[in-house]
């Protein structure tokens, strides 16, 4: 049986597609539920008009979903897990984890539309496809980090900053001492000058004083 689809049907076709299906499937399921109409020579003109209208509607819907695709393409999710050797994590990151993380950001996505072939079991960065509308997909970024790694980085950074600050201060202190030393040396030289002058005036020896006394007696 040849039919034209009036709705998008998973694994079958898009709205407006003309396809062949089993007679029983068409008569007993698709046509009674108004998901399709039978294509016959008598209604061929009507089918063509219907097909044109349905495809136009489909194009408009695809455009309306572009905003959602662009929004999802900007999404980045981060998960922390305990890890052992070779970056293998204990547990995994599953479609349920991704769905819950998206919900926290206000984005509702059906679990079956998260195209993750198998749970993520390693540390690293991954790209996960999200089915938005029929063949239209978005891609979100998923990062799996080692648990506690971020805390270690935060605690290490203040000490590193302090060490860097101390290294920067050392040259400043040396410069201050270098500036100060010449002044201190000048002050020491000035205070030392009077002492030098005193040393230059020699005291009279005993022989000279005796000679002076004998000359005074002669007079």
RASULNOR-V196114 format. One record per residue. N is the residue number from 1. RES is the residue in three letters. SS is DSSP state (alpha for helix, beta for strand, coil for the rest). PHI is phi in radians with two decimals (999 if undefined). OMEGA is omega in whole degrees, -180 to 180 (none if undefined). Layout:
# RASULNOR-V196114
{{N/RES/SS/PHI/OMEGA} {N/RES/SS/PHI/OMEGA}}
This chain:
# RASULNOR-V196114
{{1/UNK/coil/999/178} {2/UNK/beta/-1.77/-179} {3/UNK/beta/-2.32/171} {4/UNK/beta/-2.02/-178} {5/UNK/beta/-1.32/177} {6/UNK/coil/-1.76/178} {7/UNK/coil/-2.43/174} {8/UNK/coil/-1.31/-179} {9/UNK/beta/-2.18/-178} {10/UNK/coil/-0.96/178} {11/UNK/coil/1.08/179} {12/UNK/coil/-2.21/179} {13/UNK/beta/2.91/180} {14/UNK/coil/-1.73/177} {15/UNK/coil/-0.98/180} {16/UNK/coil/1.68/179} {17/UNK/coil/-1.28/173} {18/UNK/beta/-1.78/-174} {19/UNK/beta/-2.37/175} {20/UNK/beta/-1.78/177} {21/UNK/coil/-2.33/176} {22/UNK/coil/-1.11/-178} {23/UNK/alpha/-0.99/-178} {24/UNK/alpha/-1.13/-180} {25/UNK/alpha/-1.13/180} {26/UNK/alpha/-1.23/-175} {27/UNK/alpha/-1.24/-172} {28/UNK/alpha/-1.58/-176} {29/UNK/alpha/-2.16/-172} {30/UNK/alpha/-1.19/-176} {31/UNK/coil/-1.21/179} {32/UNK/coil/-1.05/-179} {33/UNK/coil/-1.54/179} {34/UNK/coil/1.03/175} {35/UNK/coil/-1.54/-179} {36/UNK/beta/-2.78/173} {37/UNK/beta/-2.23/-178} {38/UNK/beta/-1.32/178} {39/UNK/coil/-1.67/177} {40/UNK/coil/-2.29/178} {41/UNK/coil/-0.99/-177} {42/UNK/coil/-1.30/-178} {43/UNK/coil/-1.84/-176} {44/UNK/alpha/-1.07/-180} {45/UNK/alpha/-1.12/178} {46/UNK/alpha/-1.14/179} {47/UNK/alpha/-1.11/179} {48/UNK/alpha/-1.11/178} {49/UNK/alpha/-1.14/178} {50/UNK/alpha/-1.11/-179} {51/UNK/alpha/-1.11/179} {52/UNK/alpha/-1.11/-180} {53/UNK/alpha/-1.15/-179} {54/UNK/alpha/-1.18/179} {55/UNK/alpha/-1.17/177} {56/UNK/alpha/-1.12/178} {57/UNK/alpha/-1.12/179} {58/UNK/alpha/-1.10/179} {59/UNK/alpha/-1.08/179} {60/UNK/alpha/-1.14/179} {61/UNK/alpha/-1.17/178} {62/UNK/alpha/-1.07/179} {63/UNK/alpha/-1.11/-180} {64/UNK/alpha/-1.17/-180} {65/UNK/alpha/-1.50/180} {66/UNK/alpha/-1.08/178} {67/UNK/alpha/-1.08/179} {68/UNK/alpha/-1.16/179} {69/UNK/alpha/-1.12/180} {70/UNK/alpha/-1.10/179} {71/UNK/alpha/-1.12/180} {72/UNK/alpha/-1.16/180} {73/UNK/alpha/-1.10/180} {74/UNK/coil/-1.59/-174} {75/UNK/coil/-1.38/173} {76/UNK/beta/-2.23/179} {77/UNK/beta/-1.94/-180} {78/UNK/beta/-2.24/179} {79/UNK/beta/-2.22/176} {80/UNK/beta/-1.95/179} {81/UNK/beta/-2.45/173} {82/UNK/coil/-1.21/-176} {83/UNK/beta/-2.32/177} {84/UNK/coil/-1.92/-179} {85/UNK/alpha/-1.19/176} {86/UNK/alpha/0.99/176} {87/UNK/alpha/1.07/176} {88/UNK/beta/-1.44/-176} {89/UNK/beta/-1.58/175} {90/UNK/beta/-1.50/-174} {91/UNK/beta/1.68/-179} {92/UNK/beta/-2.89/171} {93/UNK/beta/-2.00/-173} {94/UNK/coil/-1.87/177} {95/UNK/alpha/-1.09/177} {96/UNK/alpha/-1.13/178} {97/UNK/alpha/-1.06/-179} {98/UNK/alpha/-1.17/179} {99/UNK/alpha/-1.05/180} {100/UNK/alpha/-1.14/178} {101/UNK/alpha/-1.15/177} {102/UNK/alpha/-1.18/179} {103/UNK/alpha/-1.09/178} {104/UNK/alpha/-1.11/177} {105/UNK/coil/-1.66/177} {106/UNK/coil/1.39/-179} {107/UNK/coil/-2.03/180} {108/UNK/coil/-1.65/178} {109/UNK/coil/-2.35/176} {110/UNK/coil/-1.17/-177} {111/UNK/alpha/-1.01/-178} {112/UNK/alpha/-1.22/180} {113/UNK/alpha/-1.54/175} {114/UNK/beta/-1.51/-171} {115/UNK/beta/-1.55/178} {116/UNK/coil/-1.96/-175} {117/UNK/coil/-0.97/179} {118/UNK/coil/-2.65/-179} {119/UNK/coil/-0.99/178} {120/UNK/beta/-1.36/-175} {121/UNK/beta/-2.20/-179} {122/UNK/beta/-2.39/171} {123/UNK/coil/-1.26/177} {124/UNK/beta/2.46/-180} {125/UNK/beta/-1.94/-175} {126/UNK/beta/-2.38/175} {127/UNK/beta/-2.01/-178} {128/UNK/beta/-2.10/-180} {129/UNK/beta/-1.43/176} {130/UNK/beta/-2.12/179} {131/UNK/beta/-1.36/-177} {132/UNK/beta/-1.79/-176} {133/UNK/beta/-2.65/-179} {134/UNK/coil/0.90/-179} {135/UNK/coil/-1.55/-178} {136/UNK/beta/-1.39/-178} {137/UNK/beta/-2.27/172} {138/UNK/beta/-2.02/178} {139/UNK/beta/-2.28/176} {140/UNK/beta/-1.90/179} {141/UNK/beta/-1.74/-179} {142/UNK/beta/-2.18/178} {143/UNK/beta/-1.98/176} {144/UNK/beta/-1.98/-177} {145/UNK/beta/-1.91/177} {146/UNK/beta/-1.26/-178} {147/UNK/coil/-1.11/180} {148/UNK/coil/1.49/-178} {149/UNK/alpha/-1.15/-179} {150/UNK/alpha/-1.19/180} {151/UNK/alpha/-1.14/179} {152/UNK/alpha/-1.07/180} {153/UNK/alpha/-1.15/-179} {154/UNK/alpha/-1.17/-179} {155/UNK/alpha/-1.26/-179} {156/UNK/alpha/-1.34/-173} {157/UNK/alpha/-1.14/-180} {158/UNK/alpha/-1.07/-180} {159/UNK/alpha/-1.15/178} {160/UNK/alpha/-1.14/179} {161/UNK/alpha/-1.15/-179} {162/UNK/alpha/-1.14/179} {163/UNK/alpha/-1.07/179} {164/UNK/alpha/-1.13/-180} {165/UNK/alpha/-1.15/179} {166/UNK/alpha/-1.12/179} {167/UNK/alpha/-1.13/-180} {168/UNK/alpha/-1.24/-177} {169/UNK/alpha/-1.29/-175} {170/UNK/alpha/-0.99/180} {171/UNK/alpha/-1.09/-180} {172/UNK/alpha/-1.14/179} {173/UNK/alpha/-1.13/180} {174/UNK/alpha/-1.08/180} {175/UNK/alpha/-1.13/-180} {176/UNK/alpha/-1.09/179} {177/UNK/alpha/-1.15/-179} {178/UNK/alpha/-1.14/180} {179/UNK/alpha/-1.29/-175} {180/UNK/alpha/-1.30/-174} {181/UNK/alpha/-1.00/-180} {182/UNK/alpha/-1.06/180} {183/UNK/alpha/-1.15/180} {184/UNK/alpha/-1.10/180} {185/UNK/alpha/-1.13/179} {186/UNK/alpha/-1.12/-180} {187/UNK/alpha/-1.12/180} {188/UNK/alpha/-1.13/179} {189/UNK/alpha/-1.16/-180} {190/UNK/alpha/-1.13/-180} {191/UNK/alpha/-1.21/-178} {192/UNK/alpha/-1.40/-175} {193/UNK/alpha/-1.09/-180} {194/UNK/alpha/-1.03/180} {195/UNK/alpha/-1.10/-180} {196/UNK/alpha/-1.14/-179} {197/UNK/alpha/-1.13/179} {198/UNK/alpha/-1.09/-178} {199/UNK/alpha/-1.19/-177} {200/UNK/alpha/-1.27/-180} {201/UNK/coil/-1.49/-176} {202/UNK/coil/-1.34/177} {203/UNK/coil/-1.41/-180} {204/UNK/coil/-1.28/179} {205/UNK/coil/-1.36/-178} {206/UNK/alpha/-1.16/-179} {207/UNK/alpha/-1.13/180} {208/UNK/alpha/-1.14/-180} {209/UNK/alpha/-1.19/179} {210/UNK/alpha/-1.15/180} {211/UNK/alpha/-1.08/179} {212/UNK/alpha/-1.10/-178} {213/UNK/alpha/-1.18/-179} {214/UNK/alpha/-1.16/178} {215/UNK/alpha/-1.14/179} {216/UNK/alpha/-1.15/-179} {217/UNK/alpha/-1.17/179} {218/UNK/alpha/-1.09/180} {219/UNK/coil/-1.15/none}}
